[in-house]
Amino acid sequence: MSKSEYEKLAGFRYALRQFMSLGEKEARALGLSPQQHQAMLATQGYHGRDYVTVGELAEMLQIRHHSAVGLVDRLEAQGLARRRVDGGDRRRVLVSLTPEGLAMLEQLSACHRDELKRVGRHLNDLIESFTRSE
């Protein structure tokens, strides 16, 4: 790889880290851990529905099943998520956000959308220049 490619890659990683850092700070300001925020986003943003199983949540966050259970426990204790047993398969637990959780996620997501607009142009330029050099 050339020096220029390393610089582009480093710039890309830096922009991603800025985006992640902002999200972590915003989540903490609202009393959430970054992982709780990610769990809420994964739940509401799951393709085709607005709930997930605990196993799906664990996969989306790349964590162990028992860690996902703990995250859901904490979100539920804060009134931000609820779980219910799947009527079709009583072994499956379905997790969804409460109206309070959805309102908090909306607030966090608006901030992320604004940051993506700011950083997105820079990221697109980096990606395009990196793929052109292949």
C-alpha positions in Angstrom: 0.0 0.0 0.0 1.1 3.5 -0.7 1.6 6.3 1.9 -1.5 8.0 0.4 -3.6 4.9 0.9 -2.5 4.7 4.5 -3.4 8.3 5.0 -6.8 7.8 3.5 -7.5 4.7 5.6 -6.3 6.5 8.7 -8.6 9.4 7.9 -11.5 7.1 7.3 -11.0 5.4 10.7 -10.7 8.8 12.4 -14.0 9.9 11.0 -15.7 6.7 12.1 -14.2 7.1 15.6 -15.5 10.7 15.8 -19.0 9.5 14.9 -18.8 6.7 17.4 -17.5 9.0 20.1 -20.3 11.5 19.6 -22.9 8.7 20.0 -21.2 7.4 23.1 -21.2 10.9 24.7 -24.8 11.6 23.7 -26.0 8.2 25.1 -24.2 8.8 28.4 -25.7 12.3 28.7 -29.1 10.6 28.6 -28.1 8.0 31.3 -27.5 5.2 28.8 -24.4 3.1 28.2 -23.3 3.1 24.5 -24.2 -0.6 24.4 -27.8 0.2 25.6 -28.1 2.7 22.9 -26.9 0.2 20.3 -29.3 -2.4 21.6 -32.2 0.1 21.3 -31.2 1.0 17.7 -30.8 -2.7 16.8 -34.2 -3.4 18.2 -36.1 -0.6 16.4 -34.0 -0.9 13.3 -34.3 -4.7 12.8 -35.3 -5.4 9.2 -39.0 -5.8 8.7 -40.2 -5.5 12.2 -39.8 -3.4 15.4 -38.8 -6.2 17.8 -36.0 -8.7 18.1 -35.4 -11.9 19.8 -32.7 -11.9 22.5 -30.6 -14.2 20.2 -31.0 -11.7 17.3 -30.0 -8.9 19.5 -26.9 -10.8 20.7 -25.9 -11.4 17.0 -26.5 -7.8 15.9 -24.3 -6.5 18.8 -21.8 -9.4 18.5 -22.1 -10.3 22.1 -23.0 -13.4 24.1 -26.6 -14.3 24.7 -26.3 -13.8 28.5 -24.8 -10.3 27.8 -27.8 -9.5 25.7 -30.1 -10.7 28.4 -28.4 -8.3 30.8 -28.7 -5.4 28.4 -32.4 -6.1 28.1 -32.8 -6.4 31.9 -31.2 -2.9 32.3 -33.3 -1.3 29.5 -36.5 -2.9 31.0 -35.6 -1.6 34.5 -35.3 1.9 33.0 -38.7 1.6 31.3 -37.1 1.8 27.9 -37.8 -1.8 26.6 -40.2 -4.6 27.3 -40.1 -8.3 26.6 -42.8 -10.8 25.9 -42.9 -14.5 25.2 -43.5 -15.4 21.5 -47.0 -16.8 21.3 -45.9 -19.2 18.5 -42.8 -20.5 20.3 -42.8 -20.0 24.0 -39.0 -20.5 24.1 -38.4 -17.3 22.2 -38.4 -13.9 24.1 -39.3 -10.9 22.0 -37.9 -7.5 22.9 -39.4 -4.1 21.8 -39.0 -0.5 22.9 -41.5 1.2 25.0 -42.8 4.6 23.9 -40.3 6.2 26.3 -37.5 4.1 24.8 -38.6 5.1 21.3 -38.6 8.8 22.3 -35.1 8.5 23.7 -33.9 6.7 20.6 -35.5 9.4 18.4 -33.5 12.0 20.2 -30.2 10.2 19.9 -30.8 9.3 16.2 -31.5 12.9 15.3 -28.1 13.8 16.7 -26.5 11.0 14.7 -28.3 12.0 11.5 -26.9 15.5 11.8 -23.4 14.1 12.5 -23.6 11.8 9.5 -24.5 14.7 7.3 -21.4 16.5 8.5 -19.0 13.6 8.3 -20.7 11.7 5.5 -19.3 13.9 2.7 -15.8 13.3 4.0 -16.3 9.6 4.3 -17.7 9.4 0.8 -14.7 11.2 -0.6 -12.4 8.9 1.3 -14.2 5.7 0.1 -14.3 6.9 -3.5 -10.7 7.8 -3.6 -9.7 4.6 -1.9 -11.7 2.4 -4.3 -10.4 4.4 -7.4 -6.9 3.4 -6.4 -7.5 -0.3 -6.7 
